[in-house]
Amino acid sequence: MAIATAFGAIRGVLFDIDDTLVDLEYAMTTALRDVSEHLLPGLDQAGWVKFGRIFTHETTHFYDRYLAGELTFNEQRLLRGRAALGHFGVELDDGEDAQAWVAEYHQRQTAYVRAFSDVEGVLDALDTAGIPYGAVSNNVHDYQRAKLDGAGLSRIGILVGTDTVGVAKPDPAIYLEGVRLLGTEPGETLYVGDNRLLDADGADAAGLVGVWLNRTGEVVEEFTGRQVDSLAQLLAKTPTAA
């Protein structure tokens, strides 16, 4: 069974999770402010935006080190927090204070995780058409399973994490494990995510139909691949022009 999409007939769909299915950036930045306001009294809104951007976008090299096995998940999170706080002259030392900061951040971030408003409609359409779907993520399975369930997306039963096959995107094996679990073929399987390099280009290189979910309308002239600005556009007749 196939479904018509903006990119042809498709028999299966795989999604990235963070900032594709769930609004992780909102959860991260809101939790960061909650746990750091006492350390940065009087910081204005522009400062909080900068603080959040350092943590979510400018310190991803620490996350890459976690994926490479050089840091634990909490170690990379603490290093990112230190970098963001350090930009404003606040030191977060090792010890009880640092561990308390990480623990409270984790608790609050988990509570703030929510699905984007365009997710349920697409999953409903796929369910109606009998099209299998799942998620492939650059984080470990159990952590992402809890995230999906907490965001009300427990119906996404197929989930591949970095620990499932021992590699991370853009290694072809992680996308192809998702395809195997769907029971489809790579060339008839959409892979959709917010990272144009890992999700669009990486999936294409693995033989899938990679699509960049460009929610912010970022203009990248050198990108000539497939893109949409919302998940709802996947099933539209005409996608956003690349």
C-alpha positions as CSV (number, residue, x, y, z in Angstrom):
1,M,0.0,0.0,0.0
2,A,1.3,3.5,-0.9
3,I,0.2,7.0,-0.1
4,A,0.6,10.0,-2.4
5,T,3.0,12.6,-1.0
6,A,4.6,15.8,-2.2
7,F,7.5,13.7,-3.2
8,G,5.7,10.8,-5.0
9,A,4.2,7.5,-3.8
10,I,5.6,6.4,-0.5
11,R,5.1,3.2,1.5
12,G,6.7,4.2,4.8
13,V,7.8,7.2,6.7
14,L,10.5,7.7,9.3
15,F,10.8,10.9,11.4
16,D,13.6,12.5,13.3
17,I,12.3,13.3,16.9
18,D,13.9,16.4,18.4
19,D,12.6,19.7,16.8
20,T,10.8,17.6,14.2
21,L,8.1,15.7,16.2
22,V,8.6,17.4,19.6
23,D,9.5,21.0,20.3
24,L,12.7,20.3,22.1
25,E,14.1,23.9,21.7
26,Y,11.1,25.3,23.6
27,A,11.5,22.7,26.3
28,M,15.2,23.3,26.6
29,T,15.1,27.1,26.7
30,T,12.2,27.3,29.1
31,A,13.8,24.8,31.5
32,L,17.1,26.6,31.3
33,R,15.5,29.9,32.3
34,D,13.7,28.2,35.2
35,V,16.9,26.6,36.7
36,S,19.2,29.6,36.0
37,E,17.2,32.7,36.9
38,H,18.7,32.6,40.4
39,L,22.2,32.6,38.9
40,L,21.5,35.4,36.4
41,P,19.2,37.9,38.3
42,G,18.2,40.8,36.2
43,L,19.1,39.3,32.8
44,D,16.9,40.9,30.1
45,Q,15.0,39.1,27.4
46,A,17.8,39.5,24.8
47,G,20.2,38.0,27.3
48,W,17.9,34.9,27.8
49,V,17.7,34.5,24.1
50,K,21.5,34.5,23.8
51,F,21.8,32.2,26.8
52,G,19.4,29.7,25.2
53,R,21.1,29.9,21.8
54,I,24.5,29.1,23.3
55,F,23.1,26.0,25.0
56,T,21.0,24.8,22.1
57,H,23.0,25.7,19.1
58,E,26.6,26.9,19.9
59,T,27.7,24.1,22.1
60,T,26.7,21.1,20.0
61,H,30.3,20.0,19.8
62,F,29.8,18.7,23.3
63,Y,26.8,16.6,22.1
64,D,29.0,15.3,19.3
65,R,31.5,14.1,21.8
66,Y,28.7,12.3,23.7
67,L,27.7,10.6,20.4
68,A,31.4,9.6,20.0
69,G,31.4,8.0,23.4
70,E,33.8,10.6,24.9
71,L,31.3,12.1,27.4
72,T,28.2,10.8,29.2
73,F,24.9,12.4,28.5
74,N,24.9,14.4,31.7
75,E,28.5,15.4,31.2
76,Q,27.8,17.0,27.9
77,R,24.7,18.7,29.3
78,L,26.7,20.1,32.2
79,L,29.5,21.4,29.9
80,R,26.9,23.1,27.7
81,G,25.3,24.7,30.8
82,R,28.7,25.9,32.0
83,A,29.5,27.5,28.6
84,A,26.1,29.3,28.6
85,L,26.5,30.6,32.1
86,G,30.2,31.4,31.6
87,H,29.3,33.7,28.8
88,F,27.6,35.8,31.5
89,G,30.4,35.5,34.0
90,V,28.8,32.8,36.2
91,E,30.9,29.7,37.0
92,L,29.2,26.3,37.6
93,D,31.7,24.2,39.4
94,D,31.8,20.5,39.9
95,G,30.0,19.2,43.0
96,E,26.5,19.3,44.5
97,D,25.5,22.6,42.9
98,A,26.3,21.4,39.4
99,Q,24.6,18.1,39.9
100,A,21.6,19.8,41.3
101,W,21.4,22.1,38.3
102,V,21.6,19.2,35.9
103,A,19.0,17.2,37.8
104,E,16.5,20.1,38.0
105,Y,17.1,21.0,34.4
106,H,16.3,17.4,33.3
107,Q,13.1,17.3,35.4
108,R,11.8,20.6,34.1
109,Q,12.8,20.0,30.5
110,T,11.1,16.6,30.5
111,A,7.9,18.3,31.8
112,Y,8.0,20.9,29.0
113,V,8.3,18.5,26.1
114,R,5.4,18.7,23.8
115,A,4.5,17.6,20.2
116,F,4.3,20.2,17.4
117,S,0.7,21.0,16.4
118,D,1.2,19.4,12.9
119,V,2.2,16.0,14.1
120,E,-1.1,14.4,15.0
121,G,-2.8,15.2,11.7
122,V,0.0,13.6,9.7
123,L,0.0,10.5,11.8
124,D,-3.8,10.2,11.6
125,A,-3.5,10.4,7.8
126,L,-0.8,7.7,7.7
127,D,-2.8,5.5,10.0
128,T,-5.9,5.9,7.8
129,A,-3.9,5.0,4.7
130,G,-2.2,2.0,6.4
131,I,1.3,3.4,6.0
132,P,3.8,2.3,8.6
133,Y,5.9,4.9,10.3
134,G,8.5,5.3,13.0
135,A,11.4,7.4,14.3
136,V,15.1,7.3,14.0
137,S,17.1,9.5,16.4
138,N,20.6,10.6,17.3
139,N,20.0,9.7,21.0
140,V,19.6,6.5,22.9
141,H,16.4,4.5,22.5
142,D,15.0,4.5,26.1
143,Y,15.5,8.2,26.6
144,Q,13.7,9.0,23.3
145,R,11.0,6.4,24.0
146,A,10.2,8.3,27.2
147,K,10.2,11.6,25.4
148,L,7.8,10.4,22.7
149,D,5.5,8.9,25.4
150,G,5.6,12.1,27.5
151,A,4.7,14.1,24.4
152,G,1.6,12.0,23.8
153,L,3.2,10.1,20.8
154,S,3.2,6.6,22.2
155,R,1.6,5.4,19.0
156,I,5.0,5.7,17.3
157,G,6.0,2.2,18.1
158,I,9.0,1.8,15.9
159,L,12.0,3.7,17.3
160,V,15.7,3.4,16.4
161,G,18.3,5.0,18.7
162,T,22.0,5.3,18.5
163,D,22.4,2.4,20.8
164,T,20.1,0.2,18.6
165,V,22.7,-0.3,15.9
166,G,25.7,1.3,17.5
167,V,26.0,4.2,15.1
168,A,24.6,7.7,14.7
169,K,23.3,9.7,11.7
170,P,24.6,10.1,9.0
171,D,25.8,6.5,9.1
172,P,23.5,4.7,6.6
173,A,23.0,1.8,9.0
174,I,20.8,3.8,11.4
175,Y,18.4,4.9,8.7
176,L,18.3,1.4,7.1
177,E,17.5,-0.2,10.4
178,G,14.4,2.0,10.5
179,V,13.5,0.9,7.0
180,R,14.0,-2.8,8.0
181,L,11.6,-2.4,10.9
182,L,9.0,-0.7,8.7
183,G,9.2,-3.6,6.2
184,T,9.7,-1.2,3.3
185,E,12.4,-0.5,0.8
186,P,14.7,2.6,1.2
187,G,13.6,4.2,-2.1
188,E,9.9,4.1,-1.1
189,T,10.5,5.5,2.5
190,L,10.4,9.1,3.5
191,Y,12.9,10.4,6.1
192,V,11.9,13.8,7.5
193,G,13.9,15.9,9.9
194,D,14.9,19.4,10.9
195,N,18.6,19.0,10.2
196,R,19.3,19.4,6.4
197,L,22.7,17.6,6.6
198,L,21.8,14.7,8.9
199,D,18.1,14.3,7.9
200,A,17.8,15.3,4.2
201,D,21.3,14.7,2.9
202,G,22.1,11.8,5.2
203,A,18.9,9.9,4.4
204,D,19.4,10.5,0.7
205,A,22.9,9.1,0.8
206,A,21.4,6.0,2.5
207,G,19.0,5.5,-0.4
208,L,15.9,7.0,1.4
209,V,13.8,9.9,0.3
210,G,15.3,12.6,2.6
211,V,13.2,15.7,3.3
212,W,14.4,18.8,5.3
213,L,11.7,20.1,7.6
214,N,12.6,23.8,7.5
215,R,10.1,25.2,10.0
216,T,11.9,28.6,10.3
217,G,12.1,29.3,6.5
218,E,15.9,29.4,6.6
219,V,17.4,30.2,3.2
220,V,20.3,28.0,2.2
221,E,21.0,28.7,-1.5
222,E,23.3,25.7,-1.9
223,F,20.6,23.3,-0.7
224,T,18.9,21.8,-3.7
225,G,17.1,18.9,-2.0
226,R,13.6,18.4,-0.9
227,Q,12.1,20.6,1.8
228,V,8.8,21.5,3.5
229,D,8.0,24.1,6.1
230,S,5.5,21.9,8.1
231,L,4.8,18.2,8.4
232,A,1.4,18.9,6.8
233,Q,3.1,19.7,3.6
234,L,4.4,16.2,3.3
235,L,0.9,15.2,2.0
236,A,0.3,18.3,0.0
237,K,0.4,18.2,-3.8
238,T,3.1,20.9,-4.0
239,P,6.0,21.1,-1.6
240,T,7.9,24.3,-0.7
241,A,10.4,25.1,-3.4
242,A,14.0,24.3,-2.6
